[in-house]
Amino acid sequence: MGWETWIVTTLSRSLAYGTPLLLGTLGEIYAERSGVLNLGVEGMMIMGAYSGFTTAYITGNPWLGILVAAVVGGAFSLIHAFTSVTLKANQVVSGLSLTMLGLGLSGMFGRGWEGKPLPATIPKITVPGLSKIPFLGPIFFEGQNLIVYMAILLVPLLWYILYRTRIGITIRSVGENPATADSLGINVDRVRYMCVLIGGVLAGMAGGYLSVAYRPAWTEGMTAGMGWIVIALTIFAFWNPAYGMLGAYLFAALYHLSFRLQPWVSPELLKAMPYAFAILVLIFVSRGTLKKRIGAPAALSLPYTRGEE
Amino acid sequence: MFTQRNKVLLVTVLVVAVIFSFASVMMAKEYVPGTPLKVGFIYVGPIGDLGWSYAHDEARRICEDTFPWLETVYVESVAEGSEGLYIDKLIMEEGCDVVLTTSFGFMDGTLISAQKYPDKIFAHCSGFKRNPNMMTYMADFYQIYYLNGLIAGALTKTNKTAYIGAFPIPEVKRHMGAFAVGVRETTPKAEVLVRWIYEWFSPTAAKEAAEALIADGCDVFAFTEDSPTIVQVAGEKGLPSFGHYSPMYDFSPEYVVSGQIAHWEAVYLDFLAKVYAGAYTAHNLADVDYWWLLKEKAVEMGAKPGMLMNPAYEDELKEKKVNDPVLGMISVYDLVMKRLEQMSDPSMVFDPFNGPIFDRDGNLKVPEGLRMSVFELTTIDWAVDGIVGPWE
């Protein structure tokens, strides 16, 4: 088998598996840019997966499933926004609770839904004409579904908003220095609520993608730690949507290759590879000079109360 | 050091603790045959996994419906290593007379508990350690994997069949080996490409492993993982697959050819009835090992119960002929039926691990005229000829 097929299948799988990671990462980037650390990604994702699956199953409409997944993910994230922004509670504790709550609730309500095949899933499409382009065709335009493209389109959009618009400046200033932003008349709490909500919507959508498109079935705990990879990818991305895309697809490609390369490389080593990669990146971005230049938003995980510094 | 009040408190606590520990020992009475029996099940996965734990739980419910004198309780998603705590809970709090632990990794913990509660009855699934009050049992699939292999060999066009394994342990290696024996019997040139996912349950890993094997050219799929993911992935691509552990036909009705279905209730009904009758007690289980196969009806081949083979594939399997040294020219369909009949026969006139069998390095592992013993089967660590891929 030629190296061309290797490249094509690896990248094509990288897009399919990387999409939920990318959606989650984009959302978490926005939340953290506004200064709210949300460790509840796993919980929001699994709630999205559960509600998306049940909706798609009952209505027979997978798109409605994705929509409901996004709404439920968003609604679920508001719990975190309420505790961490309004009540100014510890964000780490609140986020962790959100994850546990999501896993528990979805597991409990999901009981009767296990083992049911979904009648209709998000269709895979092959773009006529474009799929004939060598390399790019089979990677991008054959057998992917619309959510994959949607996630890709979100990247420039969210990047543009964050770096080239007034809204983006507002979000970033709230995450860097909420006191100054407040003195300039910005409603810090409202900005943070919005950003956490965006994070929840995208995480919910990622969950919906998993249960309605990627592997159309509901099983308890089916996100299997993806939410935690999202947290690591957010740091890898230097809180930048463009690098977030790079990280998500790179991680996904490594994950796929960990099965492809098994005959030649020790499977245990391969299994550890994506995670070792995440740790290496964390070490890299934690280095002094780099941290100053592209470090975390200065007010990340710090609750803001007017008049307190 | 202590104030008077604290001393009183301390003594009270100690006295209460002592009373309770005695009470619990006194409570641990031996089961009297013929009285209502309470049985606790410990599962390694969620009962909704549609795989291993699901199959055990189905059997539990059948037992409860069958025996009016039986009461059951269960604990699911128990991490291997923490079984001791749950056994304590089932015996001390729930008052179970019998505890069944259903994962290989529960073996040592179950043995420790069996020694701790010598009057209670224990049963451990898939292990090899026993005690006067602890038996072992297994409903094994290797014969069915062999039958699935016969079909897979007939259906492959690329001569590459796929097997995605959970962990490289003897149980899975035995099933792969049996599958490979079957594949090679119908298509001697065909290979079994192996990938490991190192999880009993992981839909994403199963999906990507299956996609990797599809990219490598595999076109028929068998697996050991506790979700219907691989059946779904293969079905999406229009490739045949074999369901594992529970009926997975509904997940891909056109492409699930057959599969392995467990009937743990066969073992459980037999064992619990004997406990109730007083034939099995907490003192005579040291040599009791249920190693149940097709002939005991503990396992069934099928896409779903009652559907031995998906009708969509029948014609293709009837057309494909192989030359068997004993049976002569025979269609794969008839061969599967013949082998099924032979293995379901109480005298088990045929077994997939009848010699001669070579490992993949060309060494003769089972000489002609011999058959692998149960011990050899449960400890197998070599790769049957035809298996390609990592092995550790």
Boltz contact constraints between the chains, C-beta under 6 A:
constraints:
  - contact:
      token1: [A, 9]
      token2: [B, 215]
      max_distance: 6.0
  - contact:
      token1: [A, 13]
      token2: [B, 211]
      max_distance: 6.0
  - contact:
      token1: [A, 114]
      token2: [B, 48]
      max_distance: 6.0
  - contact:
      token1: [A, 115]
      token2: [B, 50]
      max_distance: 6.0
  - contact:
      token1: [A, 117]
      token2: [B, 250]
      max_distance: 6.0
  - contact:
      token1: [A, 117]
      token2: [B, 251]
      max_distance: 6.0
  - contact:
      token1: [A, 215]
      token2: [B, 203]
      max_distance: 6.0
  - contact:
      token1: [A, 215]
      token2: [B, 207]
      max_distance: 6.0
  - contact:
      token1: [A, 215]
      token2: [B, 229]
      max_distance: 6.0
  - contact:
      token1: [A, 219]
      token2: [B, 227]
      max_distance: 6.0
  - contact:
      token1: [A, 220]
      token2: [B, 46]
      max_distance: 6.0
  - contact:
      token1: [A, 220]
      token2: [B, 48]
      max_distance: 6.0
  - contact:
      token1: [A, 222]
      token2: [B, 203]
      max_distance: 6.0
  - contact:
      token1: [A, 224]
      token2: [B, 204]
      max_distance: 6.0
  - contact:
      token1: [A, 256]
      token2: [B, 208]
      max_distance: 6.0
  - contact:
      token1: [A, 259]
      token2: [B, 195]
      max_distance: 6.0
  - contact:
      token1: [A, 259]
      token2: [B, 208]
      max_distance: 6.0
  - contact:
      token1: [A, 259]
      token2: [B, 209]
      max_distance: 6.0
  - contact:
      token1: [A, 259]
      token2: [B, 212]
      max_distance: 6.0
  - contact:
      token1: [A, 260]
      token2: [B, 212]
      max_distance: 6.0
  - contact:
      token1: [A, 262]
      token2: [B, 195]
      max_distance: 6.0
  - contact:
      token1: [A, 262]
      token2: [B, 390]
      max_distance: 6.0
  - contact:
      token1: [A, 263]
      token2: [B, 389]
      max_distance: 6.0
  - contact:
      token1: [A, 267]
      token2: [B, 196]
      max_distance: 6.0
  - contact:
      token1: [A, 267]
      token2: [B, 390]
      max_distance: 6.0
  - contact:
      token1: [A, 271]
      token2: [B, 198]
      max_distance: 6.0
